[in-house]
Amino acid sequence: MLKAVFEQAEQVEKKMKKLAGLFLLGITFGAYMVKRAFENNIDYKTLELEHYSFKKKSTIFFISDVHRRVLSDRFIAAIPSADAVIIGGDLVEKGMPLSRVEENLKQLSQKGPLYFVYGNNDEEVDRIKLNEIFDRCHVTVLENSAVKLKEEDGHPLWLAGIGDASSEKDDVALALSYVNCHDPIILISHDPRGVIEEIPKDRKVILILSGHTHGGQIRIFGMGPYELGGLKKSGSTIHLISNGYGTSAFPIRLGAAPETHFITLKNLNNR
């Protein structure tokens, strides 16, 4: 009788140890995913572009999908100054204090002039209040519009941006209509899907910058709800899709590290 009781107790103890082990493994794995979500990664890229005809290099710092993250002094200090700081949408989301947005913009403004396109989460907040912050922080908002980023010997490089596609506010043709068909263009589109197909054939879009997908955010055995971020090429156009800096829903990442990008543009024939 006692032997049976002891054997049963041993079995219960073994099961409890297994459960405790699984619990500790889950806690450790969860902590790892949270840690990955708060990394500060800068991806340095030099792009030699066919239609970038300028003698001088151009530099861009691109950050997308900041969401609820805070840009620390230490991270900002690690970023080189750039000709343009481009924010690819989802700077904010519903329920987030707008004071954090303003602080993040002040941090980014130390590195260069600020340019912004709306993402789907930016549409969740009061646009009037958000635009007031943009005015105070001297942010150029590109919503189906374009501005000259630089000019060399009378030849301009343009920066164009479109509205949020999920809100049906995007108009690629309108954004590019402000640009002479011979001039090179950098196009910002928060959502990467379908934007290349919308570019008129007579426009020289040399680079597209997008975010939105978070690289899938959680990838298991290399699979996720979206493709991992990276570079794609279509004709003479390069499309950079970023994993983004922040997260959606839960502050965790697996297999899709957060990233920002410091991009140097060079003339293909001026090595």
N, C-alpha and C positions, 0 to 999 in steps of 0.2 A: 504493500500500500504506500509506504513512505517512498520507496523507489520510484513509483509512478508519479508521485507528487514532485519529487526532485527533477525527474526527466521533463515533466511539463514546465516546471519553473525555468529549467535550462533553455527550453525551446522559446519561451516567452522572452528570456533575456537576450537570446540570439536575435530574435525579431526586433527587439527594442534597439539593439546595437546597430542593426541594418538601417532601421528608420532614422536613428540619430546620425548615422553616416551619410545617408541620403540628404537629410536636412542640412548638415554642415556643407555638403557638396553644393546644394542649391544656394545656400547663403554665399559661399565663396564664388560661385559662378555669377550670381546676381551682382555681387560687389565688383567683380571683374568687368561686367557689362556697363555698370554705372561709371567706373573709372575710365573706360574707353570713351564713353559719351562726353566726358569733360576734358578730353585732350585738346591741346592747342597746336595743331599741325599746319605748317605752311608748305605748300607744294610749289617748288620753284620750277618754272618752265621757260625755255627760250624757244620762240616760234619764228622760223624763217618763212616769211609769207610771200607768195608769188606777186601779189598786187600791192605789197607794202613797199613803195618806191622811195621812201625817205632815207636820207643819209644818216640821220640821227636815230638812235633807238627810242622806243616809247615803252614806258613801264606802267603796269596796271596792277593794283591790288584788288582782287575779286573775292567777295564774301557773300554768301547766300544763306538763307534759312537760319538766321541767328535765333529766332524764336525767343525763348526765355533766358538764354544765356547772358552772362555779364562779361564784357570785354575788360580783362584785368590790365592794370598798369604794366605788369611784367610781359604779358602777351603783346601789348601795343609797342613796347620798347623793342621787341624782337622783329617787328615788321619794318622793312626799309621804306623810306619815302618813295612815293610814286607820282607819276603824272596825273593819274586818276585813281580814286578809290570808288569802286563800283559795287553797289549793294543790289544783289539780284533778287530781291523780294523776300517776303516773310520775315521782315525785321521785327514784327510784333505779332501777337495773336490775342484773341479774346481772353479777357480776365487778367491780362498782364498790365502792370502799372506803366503808364506812358512816361513817367519820370525815368524809368530804366532805358527806354528808347533814346531819350535825350542824352543821357549819360553815355550810352554806347556811341551815339553820333559824335559827341564831343571828343571821345577817345579816337574815333576813326579820322576825324578832321585834322588831327595832328600829322597825318601821313599824306594828305593831299586833298584836292578838291573832291567833293562828294557828289555822286550820281546815284539815282535810285529808280527802280521800277517796282510797281506793285505786284505782290503775289496774292494767292488766294486767301491766306490768313490775314494779310494786311487789310483786306476788305471787310473783316469782321469788326473793326474798331471804328470810332468816330473819325471820319476822314478830315473834317474841319479842324479838329484838335491835332490830328497827325500832321496836317499841312502847316499848322502854326509852328509846330516843332521844326519842321523842315525849313521854314522861313528863318527861324532863329538860328539854326545851325548851318544856313547857307547851302542847303541841299538842292541840287538840280534834279527835279522829277521829270523823267522821260516817260510819257504816256502817249504812245503813237506819235512821237515827235523825235527831233534830232537836233544836235548841237555840234559845232566844230570842236574837236578835242585838241587839235594842233594844226599849224599851218607852216609849210616850209617851201620857200621860193614860190609862193602863190598857190601851192597845192595843199588842200586841206585833208585832214583825216577826220571822219565823222563818227560820232557816237549816237546811235539810235536806240530807242527802247519802245516796247509795246506794253499795252495794258494786260491785265490778268485774263488769260484765256478761259478759265473756268467760269468767270463772271461775264464772259462774252464781251469783253472790253478791248480785245486785241485787234489791231488793224495793221498788219505788216506793211501793206502797200502804202497806207497813209504815212506811216513813220518814215518810209524810205523815199517818199515823194518829195521830201524837202532837200534831197541830195542829188547833185548832178550825177548822171549815169557813169561818168568817168572816174568819180572819186571813190576811194576805198572807205568801207564802213565797218564798224564794230557794232553788232546788234545784240541787245540784251533782251532776253525773253525768259521770264521766270520758269515757265513750263517748257521743257524741250520738245515736247511731242508735236510733230507736224509743222514746226516753224520753217524748216528748210524748204518744204514744198510750197510755202506761201511767198517765197522771195521771188519778185519779178526777175526774169532772166536778164534784163538790161541793167541790173544793179550789182555792184562789186562788193558783196559782203564777204570780207576776208576772215572774220571771226564772229562766232556766236557764243555768248556766255549764258548758261542756264543753271538752274538748281532744281528745286521742287521735290525730286525723287528721294533724296537722302541716301541714294545708293541702295535703297531697300531697307536701310537702317538695321534690320535684323536679317542676316543671311545664314542659313544652315546648310552645311555641305555645299557652299557656293551658290545656293539658291535663295532668292528673295522676291518680294512683290514687284520690285523694279530692278533694272540693270544697275550694276556697279558703276559709279561715276568714271569718267575718263574722256579721252579725245576720240572724236570721230571725224572723218573727212568725206566731203561730198564735192567732187570737182576741185575747185580751188578754195573752197570754204572749209575752215576747221571749226568744229563744234565742241566746245568744252562743257561737259555736264558735271557739276560738282556734287559730291556727297553732302555738301552743306556743313554748316558749323554747329547747328543745334539739333534738336530732336522734336518729334511729334508724340503726343500721348504720354509716353513714359521716357524718362531720361536714361535710356539704355541703348547701347549699340553692340552689334556683333558682326564681324566680317565686313563692315562698311565704316571705316574710321572717319571721324569728322575732319574736314579739311577746309582750308582757305588757299588762295592761289596768288603767287607773285609772278606775273607774266611779263616777259621782255619780248617786244616785237622787233624783228630785224628784217632788213632788206635781204631777200634770198640771194641777190647778186652782189652784195656788198659785204663779203666775209672778211 
